[in-house]
């Protein structure tokens, strides 16, 4: 089962394979730094490293820049962090040149933005598209990274920057017969470039995470019938999107420094930061007014800007969860359907909160059916549709909105080996261990913007900050005449343990999700792991900047 994107054909079951050309006799092409990925992380790294005078080559498997925003072109795909907080901040001129049309831009505009950026700063000449990295092995003798593309071409670089992203490797569900479906089949993370019509078709969507919600809202507008196969009920909150007015545009253009200050001082690099009051510091009436205000405001405030204890105190979380449940019951007319849409296994905000536009109202439409897979699981996919334990659903089209093999999946898609040939997969078999989420012991000069155990959230902000920090490290190495650094094992252990302790204080740690490294479609991924740093971006910045001030004492240097 495959679907064409115009530029390339994507195998929906396994990683795309390419015929390897045998070029073993030719010498590798050498650069100072090799960068994998043309998303926010790769673009930021290329900008900073070029400014240091390094010769760089960036490889991207897609046909253009944008990373997730190149591949995720499904209907309704858009930001759920404000557009002007998501774009790059390294240039005030760029910020003021580009005027976002919506508060939460859609994928086409975002793709145009990334293309504008790389052309505006003449980055395209150092980028190579439709070029998938197959292997990256550290050469102990040369103290450099040997990189092999899927077509067999070989490169060598002193530095390897794996800007592969935490949410980039698509994940299909483990369902018998998945390859047998005879109709149209798509994964939201590998949506084709050609138009896809839902008009008059019986469409099934598996998954109700962020991409599923956005897709469902669009499909329901024109499909003859939409069947939503809900694997896990999620709490949703209104997005509050709309066009950016001329007056708002003027205010945004004038607030560059203020916006930078806000995102850099917030908990997760967003424009929203927790209210420092406890939920129990206010009266019931004031709490209700506060919840209503946040629920009806634009963006992630209901999640990222709520009372400070809703994600640490179960009693506090119960109050906000009860509020959201009431909203679902108010918006969905059929009580039985509403109850199916209300999570029973976690509280609000302890899993990723998708933001929606009339999502719950979709279930009031006569052409939409909700199937709760907790109660009636899928037993098999057949050529004509989907069989559950209770009934058969005949379909013309099947959409997998089943997300990603998150955080570490994109690293596992590449054969990465460090000192002595150690495989990164083997090192991380029980969970990732890193120093500041960007480097790992035994893998010299190997850098991971927004990598495992970094302070994620608004990903471009993490990436841009990580690129600045890498530039500071290389600048230090140039001044000291160093060619080689890797984290000391004890520094990595200390950071990994710190991340573990921080996560243990959050209610998130008690919930199975990609936030806690659980992926039931992958063997060995059913137990919770620590995969992100949840201590807050401001604390993360303090730790990173202390390393710069102190001369990077956490590294082995040569």
C-alpha positions as CSV (number, residue, x, y, z in Angstrom):
1,X,0.0,0.0,0.0
2,X,1.7,3.2,-1.2
3,X,0.8,6.8,-1.9
4,X,2.5,9.2,-4.2
5,X,3.6,12.6,-3.0
6,X,4.6,13.8,-6.5
7,X,8.4,14.0,-5.6
8,X,8.7,10.6,-4.2
9,X,6.8,7.4,-3.4
10,X,6.4,6.6,0.2
11,X,6.1,3.0,1.4
12,X,3.4,3.1,4.1
13,X,4.6,-0.1,5.8
14,X,8.4,0.1,5.9
15,X,11.0,2.8,5.6
16,X,11.6,3.9,2.0
17,X,14.3,1.8,0.4
18,X,16.6,3.1,-2.3
19,X,18.9,1.1,-4.6
20,X,22.4,1.5,-3.3
21,X,25.1,2.4,-5.8
22,X,28.4,0.8,-5.0
23,X,30.9,3.6,-4.7
24,X,33.3,2.0,-2.2
25,X,36.4,2.9,-4.3
26,X,35.7,6.7,-4.3
27,X,36.9,8.9,-1.5
28,X,34.3,10.6,0.7
29,X,33.5,14.3,0.0
30,X,34.7,16.3,3.0
31,X,33.1,19.1,4.9
32,X,33.6,20.7,8.3
33,X,30.0,19.8,9.3
34,X,27.3,17.6,7.9
35,X,23.7,18.4,8.9
36,X,20.8,16.0,8.6
37,X,17.4,17.6,8.2
38,X,16.1,20.9,6.7
39,X,13.5,21.7,9.4
40,X,13.9,24.4,12.0
41,X,16.9,22.6,13.7
42,X,18.8,22.1,10.5
43,X,18.3,25.6,9.2
44,X,19.3,27.1,12.5
45,X,22.4,25.0,12.7
46,X,23.4,25.8,9.1
47,X,23.0,29.5,9.7
48,X,25.2,29.5,12.9
49,X,27.9,27.2,11.6
50,X,28.3,29.1,8.3
51,X,28.7,32.3,10.3
52,X,31.7,30.6,12.0
53,X,33.2,30.0,8.6
54,X,32.6,26.2,8.6
55,X,32.0,24.4,5.3
56,X,28.6,22.7,5.7
57,X,26.4,20.3,3.7
58,X,22.8,19.7,4.7
59,X,21.0,16.6,3.5
60,X,17.2,16.4,3.5
61,X,15.1,13.4,2.4
62,X,12.2,15.5,1.4
63,X,11.9,17.7,-1.7
64,X,12.1,21.0,0.1
65,X,12.7,22.6,3.5
66,X,10.4,22.7,6.5
67,X,10.9,19.3,8.1
68,X,7.6,18.3,9.6
69,X,6.0,21.2,7.7
70,X,7.1,19.7,4.4
71,X,5.7,16.2,5.0
72,X,2.6,17.0,7.1
73,X,0.5,18.6,4.4
74,X,-2.8,16.8,5.4
75,X,-6.0,18.8,5.2
76,X,-6.3,21.2,8.1
77,X,-2.6,21.0,9.1
78,X,-1.6,24.2,11.0
79,X,0.2,25.5,14.0
80,X,-1.2,25.4,17.5
81,X,1.4,27.8,18.8
82,X,1.1,31.4,17.5
83,X,2.7,31.8,14.1
84,X,4.8,34.8,15.2
85,X,6.2,32.8,18.1
86,X,7.0,29.8,15.8
87,X,9.0,31.6,13.2
88,X,12.7,32.3,13.5
89,X,14.0,35.0,15.9
90,X,17.6,35.2,14.8
91,X,16.9,38.2,12.6
92,X,14.7,41.2,13.5
93,X,14.6,42.1,9.8
94,X,13.3,38.7,8.9
95,X,10.7,38.9,11.6
96,X,9.4,42.2,10.3
97,X,9.6,41.2,6.6
98,X,7.3,38.2,6.9
99,X,3.7,39.0,7.8
100,X,1.7,35.9,8.9
101,X,-1.8,35.9,7.5
102,X,-3.3,33.9,10.4
103,X,-2.6,33.7,14.1
104,X,-2.1,29.9,13.6
105,X,-0.8,29.5,10.0
106,X,-1.7,26.6,7.8
107,X,0.8,24.2,6.2
108,X,1.0,25.9,2.8
109,X,1.9,29.3,4.3
110,X,4.4,27.6,6.6
111,X,6.1,25.8,3.8
112,X,6.3,29.1,1.9
113,X,7.9,30.7,4.9
114,X,10.7,28.1,5.2
115,X,11.4,28.5,1.5
116,X,11.5,32.3,1.9
117,X,14.0,31.9,4.8
118,X,16.5,29.7,3.1
119,X,16.5,31.9,0.0
120,X,16.6,35.1,1.9
121,X,19.8,33.9,3.6
122,X,21.2,32.0,0.6
123,X,21.1,28.7,2.4
124,X,19.8,26.6,-0.5
125,X,23.3,26.3,-2.1
126,X,24.5,24.3,1.0
127,X,21.4,22.0,1.0
128,X,20.8,18.8,-0.9
129,X,17.2,17.6,-1.1
130,X,15.8,14.1,-1.9
131,X,18.9,12.8,-0.1
132,X,18.3,10.3,2.7
133,X,21.1,9.6,5.1
134,X,21.5,5.9,5.5
135,X,24.6,5.5,7.7
136,X,26.6,7.8,10.0
137,X,29.7,6.1,11.5
138,X,32.4,7.8,13.6
139,X,35.9,7.2,12.1
140,X,38.2,6.7,15.1
141,X,41.3,7.1,13.0
142,X,40.2,10.4,11.4
143,X,38.2,11.7,14.3
144,X,35.4,12.5,11.9
145,X,32.0,11.2,10.8
146,X,31.6,9.1,7.7
147,X,28.2,9.6,6.3
148,X,26.6,7.4,3.5
149,X,23.5,8.4,1.6
150,X,20.9,6.0,0.4
151,X,22.3,6.2,-3.1
152,X,25.7,5.2,-1.8
153,X,27.4,8.6,-2.0
154,X,29.8,9.1,0.9
155,X,30.7,12.2,2.8
156,X,33.0,13.0,5.8
157,X,32.6,15.8,8.4
158,X,34.3,16.8,11.6
159,X,30.8,17.5,13.0
160,X,27.6,15.6,12.6
161,X,24.4,17.6,13.4
162,X,21.4,15.2,13.5
163,X,18.5,17.7,13.2
164,X,16.1,14.9,12.6
165,X,13.3,16.2,14.8
166,X,11.3,14.5,17.7
167,X,8.1,14.0,15.6
168,X,9.2,13.0,12.1
169,X,9.1,9.2,11.7
170,X,5.6,8.1,10.8
171,X,4.1,5.3,12.9
172,X,1.5,2.9,11.5
173,X,-0.7,0.9,13.9
174,X,-0.2,-2.8,14.4
175,X,-3.4,-4.1,12.8
176,X,-3.7,-7.4,10.9
177,X,-4.4,-7.0,7.2
178,X,-3.2,-3.4,7.0
179,X,-1.6,-4.0,3.6
180,X,-4.8,-5.5,2.1
181,X,-7.0,-2.4,2.0
182,X,-8.1,-1.9,-1.6
183,X,-9.2,1.8,-1.4
184,X,-7.2,5.0,-1.0
185,X,-4.9,4.9,2.0
186,X,-2.9,7.8,3.5
187,X,-0.8,8.6,6.6
188,X,-1.2,12.2,7.8
189,X,2.6,12.5,8.1
190,X,3.2,11.4,4.4
191,X,0.3,13.2,2.7
192,X,0.5,13.5,-1.1
193,X,1.1,16.7,-2.9
194,X,-1.8,16.1,-5.3
195,X,-5.3,17.1,-4.2
196,X,-7.3,14.4,-2.3
197,X,-11.1,14.6,-2.5
198,X,-13.4,13.3,0.2
199,X,-16.6,14.3,-1.8
200,X,-19.1,11.5,-1.8
201,X,-16.7,9.0,-0.2
202,X,-16.9,6.8,2.9
203,X,-13.8,7.8,4.8
204,X,-12.3,6.2,7.9
205,X,-9.8,8.0,10.2
206,X,-7.8,6.1,12.7
207,X,-6.5,8.3,15.5
208,X,-7.6,11.4,17.4
209,X,-4.4,13.1,18.3
210,X,-3.4,16.5,17.0
211,X,-3.2,15.5,13.4
212,X,-6.3,13.4,13.6
213,X,-8.3,16.3,15.1
214,X,-7.3,18.7,12.3
215,X,-8.0,16.1,9.6
216,X,-11.3,15.0,11.0
217,X,-12.6,18.6,11.0
218,X,-11.9,18.9,7.3
219,X,-13.0,15.5,6.1
220,X,-16.4,15.9,7.9
221,X,-17.2,18.9,5.6
222,X,-17.6,16.9,2.4
223,X,-17.4,13.1,3.0
224,X,-20.5,11.1,2.3
225,X,-19.8,9.4,5.6
226,X,-16.9,9.7,8.1
227,X,-16.1,7.0,10.6
228,X,-13.7,8.1,13.3
229,X,-11.9,5.2,15.0
230,X,-10.8,6.6,18.4
231,X,-8.0,4.7,20.0
232,X,-7.6,7.0,23.0
233,X,-10.0,9.9,24.0
234,X,-8.1,13.2,24.4
235,X,-9.0,16.5,26.0
236,X,-9.3,19.2,23.4
237,X,-9.4,23.0,23.7
238,X,-10.5,25.6,21.2
239,X,-7.7,27.1,19.0
240,X,-9.3,30.5,18.5
241,X,-7.7,31.1,15.1
242,X,-8.5,34.0,12.9
243,X,-6.8,36.3,10.4
244,X,-4.2,38.8,11.6
245,X,-5.7,42.2,11.2
246,X,-3.7,45.2,10.1
247,X,-3.8,46.7,13.6
248,X,-2.6,43.3,15.1
249,X,0.1,43.1,12.4
250,X,1.4,46.5,13.4
251,X,1.4,45.5,17.1
252,X,3.2,42.2,16.3
253,X,5.9,44.0,14.2
254,X,6.6,46.4,17.0
255,X,6.8,43.7,19.7
256,X,9.8,41.7,18.5
257,X,11.9,42.1,21.7
258,X,8.9,41.6,23.9
259,X,7.9,38.4,22.1
260,X,11.5,37.1,22.4
261,X,11.5,37.8,26.1
262,X,8.2,36.1,26.6
263,X,9.1,32.8,24.8
264,X,12.5,32.7,26.3
265,X,11.2,33.1,29.9
266,X,8.2,30.8,29.6
267,X,8.0,27.2,30.7
268,X,7.9,25.6,27.2
269,X,9.0,28.4,24.8
270,X,5.4,29.4,24.1
271,X,3.8,32.8,24.6
272,X,1.9,31.3,27.6
273,X,3.4,30.7,31.0
274,X,1.8,29.2,34.1
275,X,-0.1,31.5,36.5
276,X,2.0,31.4,39.7
277,X,-1.0,31.1,41.9
278,X,-2.2,27.8,43.2
279,X,-5.7,26.8,42.0
280,X,-6.7,26.7,45.7
281,X,-5.7,30.4,46.2
282,X,-8.8,31.6,44.6
283,X,-12.6,31.2,45.2
284,X,-14.7,28.8,43.2
285,X,-16.3,31.7,41.3
286,X,-12.9,33.3,40.4
287,X,-11.5,29.9,39.4
288,X,-14.5,29.3,37.1
289,X,-14.1,32.8,35.5
290,X,-10.4,32.1,35.0
291,X,-11.1,28.8,33.3
292,X,-13.7,30.3,31.0
293,X,-11.3,33.1,30.1
294,X,-8.5,30.7,29.2
295,X,-10.9,28.3,27.4
296,X,-12.2,31.1,25.1
297,X,-8.9,32.9,24.6
298,X,-6.6,32.2,21.6
299,X,-4.0,29.4,21.7
300,X,-2.6,27.2,24.5
301,X,-3.4,29.4,27.5
302,X,-5.8,26.8,29.0
303,X,-3.0,24.3,29.0
304,X,0.3,26.3,29.2
305,X,-1.0,29.3,31.0
306,X,-3.2,27.8,33.7
307,X,-2.6,27.6,37.5
308,X,0.8,26.4,38.3
309,X,-0.4,23.2,40.1
310,X,-2.8,21.7,37.6
311,X,0.0,19.3,36.4
312,X,1.4,18.4,39.8
313,X,-1.5,18.2,42.2
314,X,-4.2,15.6,41.5
315,X,-6.9,17.6,43.2
316,X,-6.1,20.6,41.1
317,X,-6.0,18.5,37.9
318,X,-9.4,17.1,38.8
319,X,-10.9,20.6,38.8
320,X,-9.6,21.6,35.4
321,X,-10.5,18.1,34.0
322,X,-14.0,18.4,35.3
323,X,-14.3,21.8,33.6
324,X,-13.2,20.4,30.2
325,X,-15.6,17.4,30.6
326,X,-18.5,19.8,31.1
327,X,-17.5,21.7,28.0
328,X,-17.5,18.4,26.0
329,X,-21.0,17.5,27.3
330,X,-22.3,21.0,26.4
331,X,-21.0,20.8,22.8
332,X,-21.9,17.2,21.9
333,X,-25.6,16.7,21.6
334,X,-25.7,12.9,22.1
335,X,-24.8,12.0,25.7
336,X,-23.5,8.6,24.8
337,X,-21.2,10.0,22.1
338,X,-20.0,12.7,24.6
339,X,-19.1,10.1,27.1
340,X,-17.0,8.3,24.5
341,X,-15.1,11.5,23.8
342,X,-14.3,12.1,27.5
343,X,-11.0,10.5,28.6
344,X,-11.2,8.1,31.5
345,X,-7.6,7.2,31.9
346,X,-5.8,10.5,32.3
347,X,-6.4,14.1,33.4
348,X,-6.3,17.3,31.4
349,X,-2.9,18.3,30.2
350,X,-1.1,15.1,31.2
351,X,-1.1,14.1,27.5
352,X,-0.6,16.4,24.5
353,X,-3.6,18.7,24.3
354,X,-4.8,19.1,20.7
355,X,-6.4,22.4,19.8
356,X,-9.5,22.4,17.7
357,X,-12.0,24.4,15.7
358,X,-15.5,23.0,16.1
359,X,-14.1,19.5,16.6
360,X,-16.8,18.4,19.0
361,X,-19.5,19.8,16.8
362,X,-18.5,17.4,14.1
363,X,-20.1,14.6,16.1
364,X,-23.4,16.3,15.9
365,X,-23.4,15.8,12.1
366,X,-25.5,12.9,10.7
367,X,-22.6,11.9,8.4
368,X,-20.2,11.2,11.3
369,X,-19.9,8.0,13.4
370,X,-17.6,7.6,16.4
371,X,-16.2,4.2,17.1
372,X,-14.5,3.7,20.5
373,X,-11.7,1.2,20.0
374,X,-11.3,0.7,23.7
375,X,-14.7,-0.9,23.7
376,X,-14.7,-2.5,20.3
377,X,-11.2,-2.8,19.0
378,X,-10.3,-3.3,15.3
379,X,-9.8,-7.0,14.6
380,X,-8.7,-6.7,11.0
381,X,-8.4,-4.5,8.0
382,X,-9.8,-6.1,4.8
383,X,-9.9,-4.9,1.2
384,X,-13.3,-3.4,1.7
385,X,-12.9,-1.7,5.1
386,X,-12.4,-2.2,8.8
387,X,-13.7,-5.0,11.0
388,X,-14.1,-4.3,14.7
389,X,-15.1,-6.8,17.4
390,X,-18.7,-5.5,17.0
391,X,-19.3,-4.5,13.4
392,X,-17.9,-4.0,9.8
393,X,-17.3,-0.5,8.4
394,X,-17.2,-0.4,4.6
395,X,-14.8,2.3,3.4
396,X,-13.5,4.0,0.2
397,X,-10.6,5.7,2.0
398,X,-8.6,5.0,5.1
399,X,-6.5,7.7,6.8
400,X,-3.9,6.8,9.5
401,X,-3.6,9.8,11.9
402,X,-1.5,7.6,14.1
403,X,1.4,10.0,14.7
404,X,5.0,9.2,15.0
405,X,7.7,7.0,16.5
406,X,8.4,9.9,18.7
407,X,11.7,11.4,20.1
408,X,14.1,8.5,19.2
409,X,12.4,7.0,16.1
410,X,14.1,9.3,13.6
411,X,17.5,8.4,15.1
412,X,16.8,4.7,14.8
413,X,16.0,5.1,11.1
414,X,19.7,5.9,10.6
415,X,22.6,3.5,11.3
416,X,24.5,5.7,13.8
417,X,27.6,4.4,15.4
418,X,30.1,6.1,17.7
419,X,33.4,5.2,19.2
420,X,34.5,1.6,18.6
421,X,31.4,1.1,16.4
422,X,28.9,1.3,19.3
423,X,25.4,1.6,17.9
424,X,23.3,4.4,19.2
425,X,20.3,2.1,19.2
426,X,22.1,-0.3,21.6
427,X,23.1,2.5,23.9
428,X,19.5,3.8,24.1
429,X,17.8,0.4,24.3
430,X,16.5,1.1,27.8
431,X,15.8,4.8,27.1
432,X,17.9,7.7,25.8
433,X,20.7,9.2,27.9
434,X,22.1,12.6,26.9
435,X,23.9,15.7,28.2
436,X,21.5,18.6,28.0
437,X,19.5,16.7,25.4
438,X,22.0,17.6,22.7
439,X,25.0,15.3,23.0
440,X,25.7,11.8,24.2
441,X,28.9,10.1,25.6
442,X,30.8,7.9,23.2
443,X,29.6,9.9,20.2
444,X,32.1,12.7,19.7
445,X,31.1,15.9,17.8
446,X,27.6,14.5,17.4
447,X,24.9,17.1,18.0
448,X,21.1,16.7,18.3
449,X,19.0,19.9,18.2
450,X,15.8,19.3,20.2
451,X,17.1,15.9,21.0
452,X,16.1,13.4,23.7
453,X,16.0,15.0,27.1
454,X,16.1,18.5,25.8
455,X,13.6,21.2,26.8
456,X,11.0,20.8,24.1
457,X,7.6,22.5,23.6
458,X,7.6,25.1,20.9
459,X,10.2,23.2,18.8
460,X,11.7,26.0,16.7
461,X,12.6,27.9,19.9
462,X,14.4,24.9,21.2
463,X,16.2,24.4,17.9
464,X,17.2,28.0,17.6
465,X,18.6,28.0,21.1
466,X,20.4,24.7,20.7
467,X,22.0,26.0,17.5
468,X,23.3,29.1,19.3
469,X,24.7,26.9,22.0
470,X,26.5,24.6,19.5
471,X,28.0,27.7,17.9
472,X,29.3,28.8,21.3
473,X,30.8,25.4,21.8
474,X,32.6,25.4,18.4
475,X,33.7,28.9,19.0
476,X,35.3,27.8,22.3
477,X,36.9,24.8,20.5
478,X,38.4,27.1,17.8
479,X,39.9,29.4,20.4
480,X,41.4,26.4,22.4
481,X,42.6,24.5,19.3
482,X,40.3,21.6,19.9
483,X,38.9,19.2,17.3
484,X,37.0,16.7,19.5
485,X,34.5,16.9,22.3
486,X,32.2,14.4,23.9
487,X,30.3,14.6,27.2
488,X,31.9,13.0,30.2
489,X,29.8,9.9,31.2
490,X,29.2,11.4,34.7
491,X,27.9,14.6,33.2
492,X,25.5,12.6,31.0
493,X,24.4,10.5,34.0
494,X,23.8,13.6,36.1
495,X,21.6,15.3,33.5
496,X,19.6,12.1,32.7
497,X,18.9,11.6,36.4
498,X,17.9,15.2,36.8
499,X,15.4,14.8,33.9
500,X,14.1,11.6,35.6
501,X,13.6,13.4,38.9
502,X,11.8,16.3,37.4
503,X,9.4,14.1,35.4
504,X,8.6,12.1,38.6
505,X,7.1,15.2,40.1
506,X,4.5,15.6,37.3
507,X,1.2,13.8,36.8
508,X,2.4,13.2,33.2
509,X,4.8,10.6,34.6
510,X,1.8,8.4,35.5
511,X,0.3,8.4,32.0
512,X,1.2,6.3,28.9
513,X,1.9,8.5,25.9
514,X,4.7,9.6,23.7
515,X,5.5,12.2,26.4
516,X,6.6,9.2,28.5
517,X,8.1,7.1,25.6
518,X,5.3,4.6,25.3
519,X,4.5,3.3,21.8
520,X,2.4,0.2,21.8
521,X,3.0,-0.2,18.0
522,X,6.7,-0.8,18.7
523,X,8.1,-3.9,20.4
524,X,9.7,-3.1,23.8
525,X,8.0,0.3,24.1
526,X,5.2,-0.5,26.5
527,X,6.9,0.8,29.6
528,X,7.3,4.5,30.5
529,X,10.7,6.1,29.9
530,X,12.1,9.6,30.4
531,X,12.4,11.1,26.9
532,X,12.0,14.8,27.4
533,X,13.3,17.4,29.9
534,X,10.2,18.7,31.8
535,X,11.9,21.2,34.2
536,X,11.1,24.2,32.1
537,X,12.9,26.1,29.4
538,X,14.1,28.8,31.8
539,X,15.9,26.3,34.0
540,X,17.3,24.5,30.9
541,X,18.7,27.8,29.6
542,X,20.4,28.4,33.0
543,X,22.1,25.0,32.8
544,X,23.2,25.6,29.2
545,X,24.5,29.1,29.8
546,X,26.4,28.0,32.9
547,X,28.4,25.5,30.7
548,X,29.3,28.3,28.3
549,X,30.4,30.6,31.1
550,X,32.5,27.9,32.8
551,X,34.3,26.7,29.7
552,X,32.4,23.5,29.1
553,X,33.9,21.5,32.0
554,X,31.5,18.6,31.3
555,X,33.3,17.5,28.2
556,X,36.3,15.3,27.3
557,X,38.4,17.5,25.0
558,X,41.1,16.7,22.5
